[in-house]
């Protein structure tokens, strides 16, 4: 059937993206047709296995490709946010399974695109609750796949979801406003911490990089300045004392007269960073075993130990 062919075609595009994101992205942007076909497959799949397969493969395409800025912009311009949110709501009557988690991961990636997109998504869904469910589903799916001795392909499907969720979290935790929300939603913060095992960090350097990036972003404040490298004259001939003097001069200037810093974001207050640092410390050592843990259930992830794995294998 047409939907069977569509599912196969989207499955082939998913495989191409997994093999070479650059080549597949070029194919996506040759015309409007691929985006329209993908969005239609997400929006109106027919009942039955072929429709579900087409929808799943379409979401997988966005899961793999929306790390690219040009692709995110195209998804937004073609009305992708409305379609993804509608698909998310359509699934609320059923189970919050892997498809639901993938939709949340794509929306989380789009939320990191720019402020107005982030505000729209956060206004239309309870984002932190949805993110927590997605993280928990991904973790449980990986545990089930390992317990059942499933193939590497099954594990890799879940790992793709891990990467998308963690890449979006790494982008969002740059912003102090999002970190404030996370601190007020510690269950989501805990789910973010507990997603990965030490084995995941050892086997997947990309996940290790995202994990370390999230921890770094959580612990930073706007006072923790990271001076960008500048190879242009005269900055390339100045030492640290000279650069400090220039920055102090800029701080004394009226706000409207200061040079615009490209890409500058507000990482949040020092007080917020201190609270999140304290939370990170609480996730380490003997204290990680929660009151709800039992001998049959694993203790909570040890953040410091995980960061050690990132250093060794990331």
Phi and psi restraints in degrees (value plus and minus 20) as a CYANA .aco file:
   2 UNK   PHI     -80.6   -40.6
   2 UNK   PSI     -59.5   -19.5
   3 UNK   PHI     -92.7   -52.7
   3 UNK   PSI     -49.6    -9.6
   4 UNK   PHI     -86.3   -46.3
   4 UNK   PSI     -63.0   -23.0
   5 UNK   PHI     -84.6   -44.6
   5 UNK   PSI     -59.4   -19.4
   6 UNK   PHI     -84.0   -44.0
   6 UNK   PSI     -63.1   -23.1
   7 UNK   PHI     -80.4   -40.4
   7 UNK   PSI     -61.8   -21.8
   8 UNK   PHI     -86.2   -46.2
   8 UNK   PSI     -61.7   -21.7
   9 UNK   PHI     -83.1   -43.1
   9 UNK   PSI     -63.6   -23.6
  10 UNK   PHI     -88.9   -48.9
  10 UNK   PSI     -52.6   -12.6
  11 UNK   PHI     -84.7   -44.7
  11 UNK   PSI     -58.9   -18.9
  12 UNK   PHI     -84.7   -44.7
  12 UNK   PSI     -59.5   -19.5
  13 UNK   PHI     -86.1   -46.1
  13 UNK   PSI     -57.3   -17.3
  14 UNK   PHI     -80.9   -40.9
  14 UNK   PSI     -64.4   -24.4
  15 UNK   PHI     -83.4   -43.4
  15 UNK   PSI     -59.2   -19.2
  16 UNK   PHI     -86.0   -46.0
  16 UNK   PSI     -60.4   -20.4
  17 UNK   PHI     -83.9   -43.9
  17 UNK   PSI     -60.3   -20.3
  18 UNK   PHI     -84.4   -44.4
  18 UNK   PSI     -52.1   -12.1
  19 UNK   PHI    -103.0   -63.0
  19 UNK   PSI     -60.7   -20.7
  20 UNK   PHI    -173.7  -133.7
  20 UNK   PSI      78.5   118.5
  21 UNK   PHI     -81.8   -41.8
  21 UNK   PSI     -57.3   -17.3
  22 UNK   PHI     -83.9   -43.9
  22 UNK   PSI     -68.7   -28.7
  23 UNK   PHI     -85.0   -45.0
  23 UNK   PSI     -65.4   -25.4
  24 UNK   PHI     -85.2   -45.2
  24 UNK   PSI     -57.1   -17.1
  25 UNK   PHI     -84.3   -44.3
  25 UNK   PSI     -58.8   -18.8
  26 UNK   PHI     -80.8   -40.8
  26 UNK   PSI     -60.8   -20.8
  27 UNK   PHI     -83.8   -43.8
  27 UNK   PSI     -60.5   -20.5
  28 UNK   PHI     -80.3   -40.3
  28 UNK   PSI     -56.2   -16.2
  29 UNK   PHI    -115.1   -75.1
  29 UNK   PSI     -11.1    28.9
  30 UNK   PHI     -91.0   -51.0
  30 UNK   PSI     -48.4    -8.4
  31 UNK   PHI    -178.1  -138.1
  31 UNK   PSI     157.3   197.3
  32 UNK   PHI     -96.7   -56.7
  32 UNK   PSI     -40.9    -0.9
  33 UNK   PHI     -75.7   -35.7
  33 UNK   PSI     -66.4   -26.4
  34 UNK   PHI     -80.3   -40.3
  34 UNK   PSI     -63.6   -23.6
  35 UNK   PHI     -84.4   -44.4
  35 UNK   PSI     -62.2   -22.2
  36 UNK   PHI     -83.9   -43.9
  36 UNK   PSI     -60.6   -20.6
  37 UNK   PHI     -85.7   -45.7
  37 UNK   PSI     -61.0   -21.0
  38 UNK   PHI     -85.2   -45.2
  38 UNK   PSI     -67.8   -27.8
  39 UNK   PHI     -85.7   -45.7
  39 UNK   PSI     -58.3   -18.3
  40 UNK   PHI     -84.3   -44.3
  40 UNK   PSI     -57.0   -17.0
  41 UNK   PHI     -87.8   -47.8
  41 UNK   PSI     -51.3   -11.3
  42 UNK   PHI     -96.7   -56.7
  42 UNK   PSI     -58.6   -18.6
  43 UNK   PHI     -97.1   -57.1
  43 UNK   PSI     -64.9   -24.9
  44 UNK   PHI    -153.9  -113.9
  44 UNK   PSI      40.6    80.6
  45 UNK   PHI     -96.3   -56.3
  45 UNK   PSI     121.5   161.5
  46 UNK   PHI     -93.6   -53.6
  46 UNK   PSI     139.4   179.4
  47 UNK   PHI     -81.1   -41.1
  47 UNK   PSI     132.6   172.6
  48 UNK   PHI      90.1   130.1
  48 UNK   PSI     148.8   188.8
  49 UNK   PHI     -83.4   -43.4
  49 UNK   PSI     -55.2   -15.2
  50 UNK   PHI     -88.9   -48.9
  50 UNK   PSI     -59.9   -19.9
  51 UNK   PHI     -85.0   -45.0
  51 UNK   PSI     -62.5   -22.5
  52 UNK   PHI     -84.5   -44.5
  52 UNK   PSI     -60.1   -20.1
  53 UNK   PHI     -84.5   -44.5
  53 UNK   PSI     -61.7   -21.7
  54 UNK   PHI     -84.2   -44.2
  54 UNK   PSI     -63.8   -23.8
  55 UNK   PHI     -83.8   -43.8
  55 UNK   PSI     -64.2   -24.2
  56 UNK   PHI     -81.4   -41.4
  56 UNK   PSI     -64.7   -24.7
  57 UNK   PHI     -87.8   -47.8
  57 UNK   PSI     -54.3   -14.3
  58 UNK   PHI     -84.4   -44.4
  58 UNK   PSI     -63.8   -23.8
  59 UNK   PHI     -85.4   -45.4
  59 UNK   PSI     -57.5   -17.5
  60 UNK   PHI     -80.5   -40.5
  60 UNK   PSI     -58.4   -18.4
  61 UNK   PHI     -79.3   -39.3
  61 UNK   PSI     -67.3   -27.3
  62 UNK   PHI     -88.4   -48.4
  62 UNK   PSI     -54.0   -14.0
  63 UNK   PHI     -80.0   -40.0
  63 UNK   PSI     -57.6   -17.6
  64 UNK   PHI    -107.6   -67.6
  64 UNK   PSI     -43.4    -3.4
  65 UNK   PHI    -126.6   -86.6
  65 UNK   PSI     -37.2     2.8
  66 UNK   PHI     -98.1   -58.1
  66 UNK   PSI     -18.6    21.4
  67 UNK   PHI     -89.6   -49.6
  67 UNK   PSI     -36.6     3.4
  68 UNK   PHI    -106.5   -66.5
  68 UNK   PSI     108.7   148.7
  69 UNK   PHI     -80.5   -40.5
  69 UNK   PSI     -62.6   -22.6
  70 UNK   PHI     -83.4   -43.4
  70 UNK   PSI     -57.8   -17.8
  71 UNK   PHI     -88.0   -48.0
  71 UNK   PSI     -63.5   -23.5
  72 UNK   PHI     -78.7   -38.7
  72 UNK   PSI     -64.2   -24.2
  73 UNK   PHI     -82.0   -42.0
  73 UNK   PSI     -60.2   -20.2
  74 UNK   PHI     -85.6   -45.6
  74 UNK   PSI     -62.6   -22.6
  75 UNK   PHI     -79.4   -39.4
  75 UNK   PSI     -62.8   -22.8
  76 UNK   PHI     -85.1   -45.1
  76 UNK   PSI     -65.3   -25.3
  77 UNK   PHI     -86.1   -46.1
  77 UNK   PSI     -50.2   -10.2
  78 UNK   PHI    -106.6   -66.6
  78 UNK   PSI      -8.5    31.5
  79 UNK   PHI      60.3   100.3
  79 UNK   PSI       4.7    44.7
  80 UNK   PHI     -85.0   -45.0
  80 UNK   PSI     -51.6   -11.6
  81 UNK   PHI     -83.7   -43.7
  81 UNK   PSI     -66.3   -26.3
  82 UNK   PHI     -79.5   -39.5
  82 UNK   PSI     -64.4   -24.4
  83 UNK   PHI     -85.6   -45.6
  83 UNK   PSI     -63.6   -23.6
  84 UNK   PHI     -86.1   -46.1
  84 UNK   PSI     -61.0   -21.0
  85 UNK   PHI     -86.5   -46.5
  85 UNK   PSI     -59.4   -19.4
  86 UNK   PHI     -84.1   -44.1
  86 UNK   PSI     -61.6   -21.6
  87 UNK   PHI     -83.9   -43.9
  87 UNK   PSI     -56.0   -16.0
  88 UNK   PHI     -85.5   -45.5
  88 UNK   PSI     -63.1   -23.1
  89 UNK   PHI     -89.0   -49.0
  89 UNK   PSI     -57.0   -17.0
  90 UNK   PHI     -80.7   -40.7
  90 UNK   PSI     -49.5    -9.5
  91 UNK   PHI    -106.6   -66.6
  91 UNK   PSI     -25.3    14.7
  92 UNK   PHI     -88.2   -48.2
  92 UNK   PSI     -45.5    -5.5
  93 UNK   PHI     -90.6   -50.6
  93 UNK   PSI     -46.0    -6.0
  94 UNK   PHI    -118.6   -78.6
  94 UNK   PSI    -171.3  -131.3
  95 UNK   PHI    -105.2   -65.2
  95 UNK   PSI     133.7   173.7
  96 UNK   PHI    -108.5   -68.5
  96 UNK   PSI      54.4    94.4
  97 UNK   PHI    -112.6   -72.6
  97 UNK   PSI    -179.6  -139.6
  98 UNK   PHI     -83.5   -43.5
  98 UNK   PSI     -57.9   -17.9
  99 UNK   PHI     -81.6   -41.6
  99 UNK   PSI     -64.0   -24.0
 100 UNK   PHI     -79.2   -39.2
 100 UNK   PSI     -63.8   -23.8
 101 UNK   PHI     -83.5   -43.5
 101 UNK   PSI     -58.5   -18.5
 102 UNK   PHI     -86.1   -46.1
 102 UNK   PSI     -59.7   -19.7
 103 UNK   PHI     -81.7   -41.7
 103 UNK   PSI     -62.9   -22.9
 104 UNK   PHI     -82.4   -42.4
 104 UNK   PSI     -59.7   -19.7
 105 UNK   PHI     -83.6   -43.6
 105 UNK   PSI     -60.8   -20.8
 106 UNK   PHI     -85.4   -45.4
 106 UNK   PSI     -63.5   -23.5
 107 UNK   PHI     -83.5   -43.5
 107 UNK   PSI     -57.4   -17.4
 108 UNK   PHI     -84.1   -44.1
 108 UNK   PSI     -59.0   -19.0
 109 UNK   PHI     -85.2   -45.2
 109 UNK   PSI     -62.1   -22.1
 110 UNK   PHI     -85.6   -45.6
 110 UNK   PSI     -54.2   -14.2
 111 UNK   PHI     -83.6   -43.6
 111 UNK   PSI     -46.7    -6.7
 112 UNK   PHI    -100.7   -60.7
 112 UNK   PSI     -21.7    18.3
 113 UNK   PHI     -88.9   -48.9
 113 UNK   PSI     -72.9   -32.9
 114 UNK   PHI    -184.2  -144.2
 114 UNK   PSI     149.9   189.9
 115 UNK   PHI     -82.0   -42.0
 115 UNK   PSI     -66.0   -26.0
 116 UNK   PHI     -86.6   -46.6
 116 UNK   PSI     -53.6   -13.6
 117 UNK   PHI     -86.9   -46.9
 117 UNK   PSI     -63.7   -23.7
 118 UNK   PHI     -79.7   -39.7
 118 UNK   PSI     -65.1   -25.1
 119 UNK   PHI     -83.9   -43.9
 119 UNK   PSI     -59.7   -19.7
 120 UNK   PHI     -82.8   -42.8
 120 UNK   PSI     -66.9   -26.9
 121 UNK   PHI     -84.9   -44.9
 121 UNK   PSI     -64.1   -24.1
 122 UNK   PHI     -86.8   -46.8
 122 UNK   PSI     -50.1   -10.1
 123 UNK   PHI     -93.6   -53.6
 123 UNK   PSI     -48.4    -8.4
 124 UNK   PHI    -116.0   -76.0
 124 UNK   PSI     -37.1     2.9
 125 UNK   PHI    -158.3  -118.3
 125 UNK   PSI     140.2   180.2
 126 UNK   PHI     -99.9   -59.9
 126 UNK   PSI      66.0   106.0
 127 UNK   PHI     -81.4   -41.4
 127 UNK   PSI     -64.2   -24.2
 128 UNK   PHI     -86.3   -46.3
 128 UNK   PSI     -54.3   -14.3
 129 UNK   PHI     -87.4   -47.4
 129 UNK   PSI     -64.7   -24.7
 130 UNK   PHI     -83.2   -43.2
 130 UNK   PSI     -60.6   -20.6
 131 UNK   PHI     -83.7   -43.7
 131 UNK   PSI     -62.1   -22.1
 132 UNK   PHI     -81.4   -41.4
 132 UNK   PSI     -64.5   -24.5
 133 UNK   PHI     -82.0   -42.0
 133 UNK   PSI     -61.4   -21.4
 134 UNK   PHI     -83.6   -43.6
 134 UNK   PSI     -64.0   -24.0
 135 UNK   PHI     -82.0   -42.0
 135 UNK   PSI     -62.9   -22.9
 136 UNK   PHI     -87.3   -47.3
 136 UNK   PSI     -61.0   -21.0
 137 UNK   PHI     -83.5   -43.5
 137 UNK   PSI     -63.1   -23.1
 138 UNK   PHI     -81.6   -41.6
 138 UNK   PSI     -64.6   -24.6
 139 UNK   PHI     -83.1   -43.1
 139 UNK   PSI     -66.2   -26.2
 140 UNK   PHI     -86.1   -46.1
 140 UNK   PSI     -56.1   -16.1
 141 UNK   PHI     -85.3   -45.3
 141 UNK   PSI     -60.3   -20.3
 142 UNK   PHI     -86.6   -46.6
 142 UNK   PSI     -62.4   -22.4
 143 UNK   PHI     -82.3   -42.3
 143 UNK   PSI     -61.8   -21.8
 144 UNK   PHI     -86.5   -46.5
 144 UNK   PSI     -60.2   -20.2
 145 UNK   PHI     -83.7   -43.7
 145 UNK   PSI     -60.6   -20.6
 146 UNK   PHI     -88.5   -48.5
 146 UNK   PSI     -62.7   -22.7
 147 UNK   PHI     -83.9   -43.9
 147 UNK   PSI     -54.3   -14.3
 148 UNK   PHI    -107.4   -67.4
 148 UNK   PSI     -20.2    19.8
 149 UNK   PHI      45.0    85.0
 149 UNK   PSI      16.7    56.7
 150 UNK   PHI     -91.8   -51.8
 150 UNK   PSI     146.4   186.4
 151 UNK   PHI     -92.6   -52.6
 151 UNK   PSI     148.4   188.4
 152 UNK   PHI     -79.1   -39.1
 152 UNK   PSI     -51.0   -11.0
 153 UNK   PHI     -83.5   -43.5
 153 UNK   PSI     -59.5   -19.5
 154 UNK   PHI     -87.2   -47.2
 154 UNK   PSI     -62.2   -22.2
 155 UNK   PHI     -84.1   -44.1
 155 UNK   PSI     -60.3   -20.3
 156 UNK   PHI     -85.5   -45.5
 156 UNK   PSI     -55.6   -15.6
 157 UNK   PHI     -79.4   -39.4
 157 UNK   PSI     -63.9   -23.9
 158 UNK   PHI     -90.1   -50.1
 158 UNK   PSI     -57.3   -17.3
 159 UNK   PHI     -82.0   -42.0
 159 UNK   PSI     -55.9   -15.9
 160 UNK   PHI     -81.0   -41.0
 160 UNK   PSI     -59.9   -19.9
 161 UNK   PHI     -86.1   -46.1
 161 UNK   PSI     -62.7   -22.7
 162 UNK   PHI     -73.0   -33.0
 162 UNK   PSI     -70.2   -30.2
 163 UNK   PHI     -82.2   -42.2
 163 UNK   PSI     -63.8   -23.8
 164 UNK   PHI     -83.6   -43.6
 164 UNK   PSI     -63.6   -23.6
 165 UNK   PHI     -84.4   -44.4
 165 UNK   PSI     -64.2   -24.2
 166 UNK   PHI     -93.6   -53.6
 166 UNK   PSI     -54.3   -14.3
 167 UNK   PHI     -84.0   -44.0
 167 UNK   PSI     -62.3   -22.3
 168 UNK   PHI     -86.8   -46.8
 168 UNK   PSI     -58.7   -18.7
 169 UNK   PHI     -85.5   -45.5
 169 UNK   PSI     -57.0   -17.0
 170 UNK   PHI     -83.7   -43.7
 170 UNK   PSI     -57.7   -17.7
 171 UNK   PHI     -90.5   -50.5
 171 UNK   PSI     -62.1   -22.1
 172 UNK   PHI     -92.6   -52.6
 172 UNK   PSI     -54.0   -14.0
 173 UNK   PHI     -95.5   -55.5
 173 UNK   PSI     -20.4    19.6
 174 UNK   PHI     -85.4   -45.4
 174 UNK   PSI     -50.2   -10.2
 175 UNK   PHI    -112.4   -72.4
 175 UNK   PSI     107.5   147.5
 176 UNK   PHI     -78.9   -38.9
 176 UNK   PSI     -57.9   -17.9
 177 UNK   PHI     -80.4   -40.4
 177 UNK   PSI     -61.9   -21.9
 178 UNK   PHI     -88.8   -48.8
 178 UNK   PSI     -57.9   -17.9
 179 UNK   PHI     -85.1   -45.1
 179 UNK   PSI     -55.2   -15.2
 180 UNK   PHI     -80.3   -40.3
 180 UNK   PSI     -63.8   -23.8
 181 UNK   PHI     -84.6   -44.6
 181 UNK   PSI     -60.6   -20.6
 182 UNK   PHI     -82.9   -42.9
 182 UNK   PSI     -61.6   -21.6
 183 UNK   PHI     -82.5   -42.5
 183 UNK   PSI     -52.6   -12.6
 184 UNK   PHI    -101.2   -61.2
 184 UNK   PSI     -27.7    12.3
 185 UNK   PHI    -148.1  -108.1
 185 UNK   PSI      49.0    89.0
 186 UNK   PHI     -85.0   -45.0
 186 UNK   PSI     -43.3    -3.3
 187 UNK   PHI     -85.3   -45.3
 187 UNK   PSI     -58.8   -18.8
 188 UNK   PHI     -89.2   -49.2
 188 UNK   PSI     -62.2   -22.2
 189 UNK   PHI     -79.7   -39.7
 189 UNK   PSI     -59.7   -19.7
 190 UNK   PHI     -89.2   -49.2
 190 UNK   PSI     -60.1   -20.1
 191 UNK   PHI     -83.3   -43.3
 191 UNK   PSI     -56.8   -16.8
 192 UNK   PHI     -83.0   -43.0
 192 UNK   PSI     -60.3   -20.3
 193 UNK   PHI     -90.6   -50.6
 193 UNK   PSI     -56.9   -16.9
 194 UNK   PHI    -108.9   -68.9
 194 UNK   PSI     -19.8    20.2
 195 UNK   PHI     -80.8   -40.8
 195 UNK   PSI     -65.0   -25.0
 196 UNK   PHI    -119.4   -79.4
 196 UNK   PSI     133.2   173.2
 197 UNK   PHI    -122.5   -82.5
 197 UNK   PSI     147.2   187.2
 198 UNK   PHI     -79.1   -39.1
 198 UNK   PSI     -54.3   -14.3
 199 UNK   PHI     -82.6   -42.6
 199 UNK   PSI     -61.0   -21.0
 200 UNK   PHI     -79.9   -39.9
 200 UNK   PSI     -62.5   -22.5
 201 UNK   PHI     -89.0   -49.0
 201 UNK   PSI     -54.9   -14.9
 202 UNK   PHI     -90.7   -50.7
 202 UNK   PSI     -59.5   -19.5
 203 UNK   PHI    -105.4   -65.4
 203 UNK   PSI     -40.1    -0.1
 204 UNK   PHI    -150.8  -110.8
 204 UNK   PSI      76.4   116.4
 205 UNK   PHI     -79.2   -39.2
 205 UNK   PSI     -50.4   -10.4
 206 UNK   PHI     -87.1   -47.1
 206 UNK   PSI     -60.8   -20.8
 207 UNK   PHI     -84.5   -44.5
 207 UNK   PSI     -58.5   -18.5
 208 UNK   PHI     -81.6   -41.6
 208 UNK   PSI     -60.8   -20.8
 209 UNK   PHI     -83.3   -43.3
 209 UNK   PSI     -65.7   -25.7
 210 UNK   PHI     -84.8   -44.8
 210 UNK   PSI     -60.4   -20.4
 211 UNK   PHI     -81.0   -41.0
 211 UNK   PSI     -67.9   -27.9
 212 UNK   PHI     -83.8   -43.8
 212 UNK   PSI     -56.3   -16.3
 213 UNK   PHI     -84.2   -44.2
 213 UNK   PSI     -61.8   -21.8
 214 UNK   PHI     -83.2   -43.2
 214 UNK   PSI     -66.9   -26.9
 215 UNK   PHI     -80.2   -40.2
 215 UNK   PSI     -62.8   -22.8
 216 UNK   PHI     -81.8   -41.8
 216 UNK   PSI     -66.1   -26.1
 217 UNK   PHI     -84.3   -44.3
 217 UNK   PSI     -59.3   -19.3
 218 UNK   PHI     -82.1   -42.1
 218 UNK   PSI     -55.4   -15.4
 219 UNK   PHI    -108.8   -68.8
 219 UNK   PSI     -25.5    14.5
 220 UNK   PHI    -111.1   -71.1
 220 UNK   PSI     133.9   173.9
 221 UNK   PHI    -150.2  -110.2
 221 UNK   PSI     155.9   195.9
 222 UNK   PHI     -87.3   -47.3
 222 UNK   PSI     -36.7     3.3
 223 UNK   PHI     -99.4   -59.4
 223 UNK   PSI     -39.3     0.7
 224 UNK   PHI    -106.7   -66.7
 224 UNK   PSI      64.9   104.9
 225 UNK   PHI     -98.5   -58.5
 225 UNK   PSI     117.6   157.6
 226 UNK   PHI    -136.3   -96.3
 226 UNK   PSI      90.5   130.5
 227 UNK   PHI     -96.0   -56.0
 227 UNK   PSI     100.2   140.2
 228 UNK   PHI     -88.0   -48.0
 228 UNK   PSI     126.9   166.9
 229 UNK   PHI     -92.8   -52.8
 229 UNK   PSI     116.4   156.4
 230 UNK   PHI    -154.2  -114.2
 230 UNK   PSI      95.1   135.1
 231 UNK   PHI    -113.0   -73.0
 231 UNK   PSI     -18.0    22.0
 232 UNK   PHI    -106.9   -66.9
 232 UNK   PSI     128.9   168.9
 233 UNK   PHI     -89.8   -49.8
 233 UNK   PSI     118.2   158.2
 234 UNK   PHI    -116.4   -76.4
 234 UNK   PSI     -19.2    20.8
 235 UNK   PHI     -83.0   -43.0
 235 UNK   PSI     -49.4    -9.4
 236 UNK   PHI     -91.6   -51.6
 236 UNK   PSI     -28.6    11.4
 237 UNK   PHI    -130.3   -90.3
 237 UNK   PSI     -12.5    27.5
 238 UNK   PHI    -122.1   -82.1
 238 UNK   PSI     125.5   165.5
 239 UNK   PHI    -113.3   -73.3
 239 UNK   PSI    -199.0  -159.0
 240 UNK   PHI     -81.4   -41.4
 240 UNK   PSI     -58.8   -18.8
 241 UNK   PHI     -83.7   -43.7
 241 UNK   PSI     -60.2   -20.2
 242 UNK   PHI     -85.4   -45.4
 242 UNK   PSI     -62.9   -22.9
 243 UNK   PHI     -85.3   -45.3
 243 UNK   PSI     -58.7   -18.7
 244 UNK   PHI     -81.8   -41.8
 244 UNK   PSI     -61.1   -21.1
 245 UNK   PHI     -83.5   -43.5
 245 UNK   PSI     -60.6   -20.6
 246 UNK   PHI     -84.7   -44.7
 246 UNK   PSI     -63.6   -23.6
 247 UNK   PHI     -84.7   -44.7
 247 UNK   PSI     -58.3   -18.3
 248 UNK   PHI     -84.6   -44.6
 248 UNK   PSI     -57.6   -17.6
 249 UNK   PHI     -83.5   -43.5
 249 UNK   PSI     -64.7   -24.7
 250 UNK   PHI     -80.9   -40.9
 250 UNK   PSI     -59.2   -19.2
 251 UNK   PHI     -84.4   -44.4
 251 UNK   PSI     -48.4    -8.4
 252 UNK   PHI    -102.5   -62.5
 252 UNK   PSI     -34.2     5.8
 253 UNK   PHI     -93.9   -53.9
 253 UNK   PSI     133.0   173.0
 254 UNK   PHI     -76.6   -36.6
 254 UNK   PSI     126.2   166.2
 255 UNK   PHI     -74.6   -34.6
 255 UNK   PSI     -59.6   -19.6
 256 UNK   PHI     -93.0   -53.0
 256 UNK   PSI     -33.9     6.1
 257 UNK   PHI    -119.4   -79.4
 257 UNK   PSI     -29.1    10.9
 258 UNK   PHI     -92.9   -52.9
 258 UNK   PSI     126.5   166.5
 259 UNK   PHI     -82.3   -42.3
 259 UNK   PSI     120.6   160.6
 260 UNK   PHI     -96.0   -56.0
 260 UNK   PSI     109.6   149.6
 261 UNK   PHI    -114.7   -74.7
 261 UNK   PSI      96.9   136.9
 262 UNK   PHI     -83.7   -43.7
 262 UNK   PSI     106.1   146.1
 263 UNK   PHI      56.9    96.9
 263 UNK   PSI      -9.6    30.4
 264 UNK   PHI     -89.3   -49.3
 264 UNK   PSI     115.4   155.4
 265 UNK   PHI    -147.5  -107.5
 265 UNK   PSI     139.6   179.6
 266 UNK   PHI    -112.9   -72.9
 266 UNK   PSI      91.5   131.5
 267 UNK   PHI    -101.3   -61.3
 267 UNK   PSI     -21.5    18.5
 268 UNK   PHI      80.8   120.8
 268 UNK   PSI     151.8   191.8
 269 UNK   PHI     -96.6   -56.6
 269 UNK   PSI     143.4   183.4
 270 UNK   PHI     -84.2   -44.2
 270 UNK   PSI     -54.8   -14.8
 271 UNK   PHI     -83.2   -43.2
 271 UNK   PSI     -62.7   -22.7
 272 UNK   PHI     -82.2   -42.2
 272 UNK   PSI     -64.8   -24.8
 273 UNK   PHI     -81.0   -41.0
 273 UNK   PSI     -60.1   -20.1
 274 UNK   PHI     -82.4   -42.4
 274 UNK   PSI     -61.0   -21.0
 275 UNK   PHI     -84.9   -44.9
 275 UNK   PSI     -61.3   -21.3
 276 UNK   PHI     -92.0   -52.0
 276 UNK   PSI     -54.9   -14.9
 277 UNK   PHI     -82.8   -42.8
 277 UNK   PSI     -62.7   -22.7
 278 UNK   PHI     -82.5   -42.5
 278 UNK   PSI     -59.3   -19.3
 279 UNK   PHI     -83.3   -43.3
 279 UNK   PSI     -61.8   -21.8
 280 UNK   PHI     -81.1   -41.1
 280 UNK   PSI     -61.3   -21.3
 281 UNK   PHI     -83.8   -43.8
 281 UNK   PSI     -57.6   -17.6
 282 UNK   PHI     -84.9   -44.9
 282 UNK   PSI     -39.0     1.0
 283 UNK   PHI    -109.9   -69.9
 283 UNK   PSI      -4.7    35.3
 284 UNK   PHI    -147.7  -107.7
 284 UNK   PSI     138.2   178.2
 285 UNK   PHI      55.0    95.0
 285 UNK   PSI    -179.6  -139.6
 286 UNK   PHI     -85.7   -45.7
 286 UNK   PSI     -41.9    -1.9
 287 UNK   PHI     -92.1   -52.1
 287 UNK   PSI     -29.4    10.6
 288 UNK   PHI     -89.2   -49.2
 288 UNK   PSI     -40.7    -0.7
 289 UNK   PHI     -95.8   -55.8
 289 UNK   PSI      97.5   137.5
 290 UNK   PHI    -101.9   -61.9
 290 UNK   PSI     144.5   184.5
 291 UNK   PHI     -81.9   -41.9
 291 UNK   PSI     -47.4    -7.4
 292 UNK   PHI    -104.1   -64.1
 292 UNK   PSI     -29.8    10.2
 293 UNK   PHI     -91.5   -51.5
 293 UNK   PSI     125.2   165.2
 294 UNK   PHI    -145.9  -105.9
 294 UNK   PSI     145.3   185.3
 295 UNK   PHI     -76.8   -36.8
 295 UNK   PSI     -44.7    -4.7
 296 UNK   PHI    -108.4   -68.4
 296 UNK   PSI     -29.5    10.5
 297 UNK   PHI    -135.5   -95.5
 297 UNK   PSI     125.5   165.5
 298 UNK   PHI     -90.3   -50.3
 298 UNK   PSI     130.6   170.6
 299 UNK   PHI     -87.4   -47.4
 299 UNK   PSI     141.2   181.2
 300 UNK   PHI     -83.4   -43.4
 300 UNK   PSI     134.6   174.6
 301 UNK   PHI     -83.6   -43.6
 301 UNK   PSI     122.7   162.7
 302 UNK   PHI    -113.1   -73.1
 302 UNK   PSI      89.1   129.1
 303 UNK   PHI     -82.7   -42.7
 303 UNK   PSI     -64.0   -24.0
 304 UNK   PHI     -85.3   -45.3
 304 UNK   PSI     -62.0   -22.0
 305 UNK   PHI     -83.2   -43.2
 305 UNK   PSI     -59.6   -19.6
 306 UNK   PHI     -83.3   -43.3
 306 UNK   PSI     -61.0   -21.0
 307 UNK   PHI     -83.4   -43.4
 307 UNK   PSI     -53.2   -13.2
 308 UNK   PHI     -82.9   -42.9
 308 UNK   PSI     -59.4   -19.4
 309 UNK   PHI     -84.7   -44.7
 309 UNK   PSI     -58.6   -18.6
 310 UNK   PHI     -82.4   -42.4
 310 UNK   PSI     -61.1   -21.1
 311 UNK   PHI     -84.5   -44.5
 311 UNK   PSI     -59.1   -19.1
 312 UNK   PHI     -97.8   -57.8
 312 UNK   PSI     -52.5   -12.5
 313 UNK   PHI    -143.1  -103.1
 313 UNK   PSI     -30.1     9.9
